[in-house]
Amino acid sequence: MAESVAEMMADLEPEDFHLLSGVEQGMRFSKWVNRGKLPTFSGLTPEEVTYRLDRMLDRELVERKTIQYEGIRLTFGGYDALALHTLAERDTIEGFGAPLGVGKESDVYEVKSYKPLALKFHREGYTNFREVHRGRDYTADREHVSWQYTARKAAEREFQALEGLYPAVEVPRPIDHNRHAIVMEKIPGVELAKAKLEDSQATGVLDLVLRELAAAYENGYVHADVSEYNVFVAESGITLFDWPQSVPTDHENAAELLERDIENIVGYFRRKYPGSIEAFDARSMAETVRAGEFSSIETTK
């Protein structure tokens, strides 16, 4: 999706972005924007709206639906285009590269800048909005929210966490963000789920992960979604990524979420490296972390 949008960016004109921005503004008030209101939202004449709307429909940056009126809304491609346009205007990114990872809730690509960086597009809520809406506390205070709002809030939450944690915790260095997109340092290494470790190495890697969870707690955050899929392993150490569900340590469920994070990651090591991990009390470890007393843990038999 994002690759095709990046390829068409050079062909888009300022008025195209006025139209896309107008649709974005209208979506703050309704899921589908009444086409008749687009001149007001975009600042374009009705004739220009017709021309630009046809261009955006052809490029699948917006979509149309006839309800009680002719409704228009952004696709994720249109939202990608707006974010890319802003990041390029800020000189944050200079070019678009290969995909680094594509999942249900985010797509990550390499981008060109002063050095290769990673660009993450949040996709929360676009295909399964109701489930994501129920599971995210950053949408809990609104009865009616869109995938656009959900993805933007996820990006804001993650960028805020990265700014609060870096460099005290091994997380990607945050560079910039706009709408549902975050630009960050490219992470070295491989996903823990794909790493092949000896039992002796597994013990050391688990210890590093627990150290970073403790450091994050000391700096005011609980990850709240730790698994083998958001830990990167490299010769230089480990990196914890994917922080949109993080909560501050004064959150009412922080203790429970910290315990769950520890149980999840230890459970993974138990399953994959059973020869290296002994009996482990996640609740006791979480209490040690919360007390600021964690230094290391003996996990070998």
C-alpha positions as CSV (number, residue, x, y, z in Angstrom):
1,M,0.0,0.0,0.0
2,A,2.5,2.6,1.2
3,E,5.0,1.8,-1.6
4,S,2.4,2.7,-4.3
5,V,1.6,5.9,-2.5
6,A,5.2,6.8,-2.3
7,E,5.6,6.3,-6.0
8,M,2.8,8.7,-6.8
9,M,3.9,11.5,-4.5
10,A,5.9,13.3,-7.2
11,D,2.7,13.5,-9.4
12,L,0.5,15.0,-6.7
13,E,-0.1,18.7,-6.8
14,P,-0.6,21.2,-3.9
15,E,-4.4,21.3,-4.7
16,D,-4.5,17.5,-4.4
17,F,-3.3,17.8,-0.8
18,H,-5.8,20.6,-0.1
19,L,-8.5,18.2,-1.1
20,L,-7.1,15.4,1.0
21,S,-6.7,17.7,4.0
22,G,-10.3,18.9,3.5
23,V,-11.5,15.3,3.6
24,E,-9.4,14.7,6.7
25,Q,-10.9,17.7,8.4
26,G,-14.4,16.6,7.5
27,M,-13.8,13.1,9.0
28,R,-13.4,14.7,12.4
29,F,-17.1,15.1,12.4
30,S,-18.4,12.1,10.5
31,K,-17.3,8.8,9.1
32,W,-18.2,9.9,5.5
33,V,-17.8,13.5,4.5
34,N,-20.7,15.1,2.6
35,R,-19.2,16.0,-0.8
36,G,-21.1,19.3,-0.8
37,K,-19.0,20.5,2.2
38,L,-15.6,19.8,0.6
39,P,-15.3,23.3,-0.9
40,T,-15.5,24.7,2.6
41,F,-13.2,22.2,4.2
42,S,-10.6,22.3,1.4
43,G,-10.7,26.0,0.4
44,L,-11.2,24.9,-3.3
45,T,-13.9,25.9,-5.7
46,P,-16.7,23.4,-6.4
47,E,-15.2,23.0,-9.9
48,E,-11.7,22.3,-8.5
49,V,-13.1,19.9,-6.0
50,T,-14.7,17.9,-8.8
51,Y,-11.4,17.7,-10.7
52,R,-9.3,16.9,-7.7
53,L,-11.8,14.4,-6.4
54,D,-11.7,12.4,-9.6
55,R,-7.9,12.4,-9.5
56,M,-7.9,11.1,-5.9
57,L,-10.5,8.5,-6.6
58,D,-8.5,7.2,-9.6
59,R,-5.5,6.9,-7.3
60,E,-7.5,5.3,-4.5
61,L,-6.5,7.9,-2.0
62,V,-10.2,8.5,-1.2
63,E,-13.3,6.4,-1.6
64,R,-16.9,7.2,-2.2
65,K,-20.2,5.8,-0.9
66,T,-23.8,6.9,-1.6
67,I,-25.8,7.0,1.6
68,Q,-28.3,9.8,2.3
69,Y,-25.7,11.9,0.5
70,E,-22.6,11.4,-1.6
71,G,-20.0,10.5,1.1
72,I,-16.2,10.7,0.7
73,R,-13.5,9.5,3.1
74,L,-9.8,9.0,3.1
75,T,-8.3,5.5,2.5
76,F,-5.2,4.6,4.5
77,G,-3.4,5.4,1.2
78,G,-4.7,9.0,1.4
79,Y,-3.7,9.3,5.0
80,D,-0.3,7.9,4.2
81,A,0.1,10.6,1.4
82,L,-0.7,13.4,3.9
83,A,1.8,12.1,6.4
84,L,4.5,11.6,3.8
85,H,3.9,15.0,2.4
86,T,4.3,16.7,5.8
87,L,7.4,14.6,6.7
88,A,9.0,15.5,3.4
89,E,8.3,19.2,3.8
90,R,10.0,19.1,7.2
91,D,13.0,17.4,5.5
92,T,12.7,14.5,7.9
93,I,12.7,12.0,5.0
94,E,14.1,12.2,1.5
95,G,13.1,8.9,-0.1
96,F,11.1,5.7,0.5
97,G,12.7,2.3,0.7
98,A,12.0,-1.4,1.2
99,P,9.5,-2.8,3.7
100,L,11.0,-3.9,7.0
101,G,7.9,-5.5,8.5
102,V,4.2,-5.6,7.7
103,G,1.7,-6.6,10.3
104,K,-2.0,-6.3,11.3
105,E,-1.6,-3.1,13.2
106,S,1.5,-1.4,11.5
107,D,3.7,-1.3,8.4
108,V,7.4,-0.4,8.7
109,Y,9.6,0.8,5.9
110,E,13.1,1.9,5.5
111,V,13.3,5.6,4.5
112,K,16.2,7.8,3.3
113,S,17.4,10.7,5.4
114,Y,20.8,11.8,6.8
115,K,21.1,8.0,7.3
116,P,18.7,5.1,6.8
117,L,15.8,5.4,9.2
118,A,12.6,3.4,9.8
119,L,9.1,4.8,9.1
120,K,6.2,3.2,10.9
121,F,2.6,3.6,9.8
122,H,0.1,2.7,12.4
123,R,-2.9,0.8,11.0
124,E,-4.9,0.2,14.1
125,G,-8.7,0.0,13.6
126,Y,-8.8,0.1,9.8
127,T,-9.8,-3.5,9.3
128,N,-11.1,-4.4,12.8
129,F,-12.1,-1.1,14.3
130,R,-14.5,-2.4,17.0
131,E,-12.0,-4.9,18.5
132,V,-9.2,-2.3,18.6
133,H,-11.5,0.4,20.0
134,R,-12.4,-1.9,22.9
135,G,-8.8,-2.8,23.6
136,R,-7.2,0.7,23.6
137,D,-7.6,3.0,26.6
138,Y,-6.6,6.0,24.4
139,T,-10.0,5.7,22.7
140,A,-12.0,4.9,25.8
141,D,-13.0,8.5,26.5
142,R,-14.8,8.9,23.1
143,E,-18.0,7.1,22.1
144,H,-17.5,7.6,18.4
145,V,-14.0,7.4,16.9
146,S,-12.6,6.6,13.5
147,W,-9.8,4.4,12.4
148,Q,-8.0,7.7,11.5
149,Y,-8.3,8.9,15.1
150,T,-7.3,5.5,16.5
151,A,-4.2,5.2,14.4
152,R,-3.1,8.8,15.1
153,K,-3.6,8.3,18.8
154,A,-1.6,5.1,18.7
155,A,1.3,6.9,16.9
156,E,1.1,9.8,19.4
157,R,1.1,7.4,22.4
158,E,4.1,5.4,21.0
159,F,6.1,8.5,20.1
160,Q,5.5,10.0,23.5
161,A,6.7,6.8,25.2
162,L,9.9,6.6,23.0
163,E,10.7,10.3,23.9
164,G,10.2,9.5,27.6
165,L,12.4,6.4,27.5
166,Y,15.2,7.1,25.1
167,P,18.2,6.9,25.8
168,A,17.7,5.5,29.3
169,V,16.1,2.4,27.9
170,E,17.0,0.4,24.8
171,V,14.3,1.6,22.5
172,P,14.4,3.0,19.0
173,R,15.5,6.6,19.0
174,P,12.4,8.8,18.0
175,I,13.0,11.2,15.2
176,D,9.7,12.7,14.1
177,H,6.0,11.9,13.8
178,N,3.0,13.1,11.9
179,R,-0.6,11.8,12.0
180,H,-0.3,8.0,12.2
181,A,3.4,7.9,11.1
182,I,6.5,7.7,13.2
183,V,10.1,8.1,12.0
184,M,12.7,6.4,14.2
185,E,16.1,5.0,14.2
186,K,16.4,1.7,12.3
187,I,16.8,-1.2,14.8
188,P,19.7,-3.6,14.3
189,G,19.4,-7.3,14.7
190,V,16.5,-9.8,14.3
191,E,13.2,-10.4,15.9
192,L,13.5,-12.6,19.0
193,A,11.0,-15.0,17.6
194,K,13.3,-15.6,14.6
195,A,16.6,-15.7,16.6
196,K,18.4,-19.0,17.1
197,L,20.1,-18.9,20.5
198,E,22.0,-21.5,22.5
199,D,20.5,-22.2,25.9
200,S,23.4,-20.2,27.5
201,Q,22.7,-17.3,25.3
202,A,18.9,-17.5,26.0
203,T,19.5,-16.9,29.7
204,G,21.6,-13.8,29.0
205,V,19.0,-12.4,26.5
206,L,16.2,-12.9,29.0
207,D,18.2,-11.1,31.6
208,L,18.7,-8.2,29.2
209,V,15.0,-8.0,28.5
210,L,14.1,-8.0,32.2
211,R,16.7,-5.3,32.8
212,E,15.1,-3.1,30.1
213,L,11.6,-3.7,31.5
214,A,12.9,-2.6,34.9
215,A,14.6,0.5,33.4
216,A,11.4,1.4,31.6
217,Y,9.5,1.1,34.8
218,E,12.0,3.3,36.6
219,N,11.5,5.9,33.8
220,G,7.7,5.9,34.2
221,Y,6.4,3.3,31.7
222,V,5.1,-0.2,31.4
223,H,5.2,-1.7,27.9
224,A,1.9,-3.7,28.3
225,D,2.4,-5.8,25.2
226,V,5.8,-7.6,25.5
227,S,6.3,-10.7,23.4
228,E,8.9,-12.4,21.3
229,Y,7.7,-10.3,18.4
230,N,8.7,-6.9,19.8
231,V,12.2,-7.6,21.0
232,F,15.1,-7.3,18.6
233,V,18.3,-9.2,19.3
234,A,21.7,-8.1,18.1
235,E,25.3,-8.6,19.0
236,S,25.2,-5.3,20.8
237,G,22.2,-6.2,23.0
238,I,18.4,-6.1,22.7
239,T,15.9,-3.4,21.7
240,L,12.3,-3.2,22.9
241,F,9.9,-1.7,20.3
242,D,6.2,-1.4,19.7
243,W,5.1,0.9,22.5
244,P,1.6,2.2,21.5
245,Q,-0.2,0.2,24.3
246,S,2.3,1.4,27.0
247,V,0.9,2.9,30.2
248,P,2.5,5.2,32.8
249,T,3.5,3.6,36.0
250,D,0.7,5.4,37.9
251,H,-1.9,3.8,35.7
252,E,-4.5,1.8,37.7
253,N,-3.5,-1.5,35.9
254,A,0.3,-0.9,35.7
255,A,1.2,-3.6,38.2
256,E,-1.0,-6.2,36.5
257,L,0.4,-5.3,33.1
258,L,4.0,-5.4,34.2
259,E,3.4,-8.8,35.7
260,R,1.8,-10.0,32.4
261,D,4.7,-8.6,30.4
262,I,7.2,-10.6,32.5
263,E,5.1,-13.8,32.4
264,N,4.7,-13.5,28.6
265,I,8.4,-13.1,27.9
266,V,9.5,-15.7,30.5
267,G,6.9,-18.1,29.1
268,Y,8.3,-17.7,25.6
269,F,11.8,-18.7,26.9
270,R,10.4,-21.6,28.8
271,R,8.8,-23.0,25.7
272,K,11.6,-22.4,23.3
273,Y,14.6,-22.9,25.6
274,P,13.3,-25.3,28.3
275,G,16.9,-26.3,29.2
276,S,17.9,-22.8,30.3
277,I,15.0,-21.5,32.3
278,E,14.1,-22.7,35.8
279,A,10.9,-22.1,37.8
280,F,10.1,-18.4,37.8
281,D,7.7,-16.3,39.8
282,A,6.5,-13.4,37.6
283,R,4.6,-11.7,40.5
284,S,7.7,-11.7,42.7
285,M,9.8,-10.4,39.8
286,A,7.3,-7.6,39.1
287,E,7.3,-6.6,42.8
288,T,11.1,-6.5,42.6
289,V,11.0,-4.3,39.5
290,R,8.4,-1.9,41.1
291,A,10.5,-1.6,44.2
292,G,13.5,-0.5,42.0
293,E,15.5,-3.4,43.3
294,F,16.0,-5.4,40.1
295,S,19.7,-5.9,39.1
296,S,19.9,-9.4,37.6
297,I,18.1,-12.8,37.9
298,E,19.5,-16.2,38.1
299,T,17.5,-18.3,35.5
300,T,19.9,-21.2,34.8
301,K,19.4,-24.6,36.3
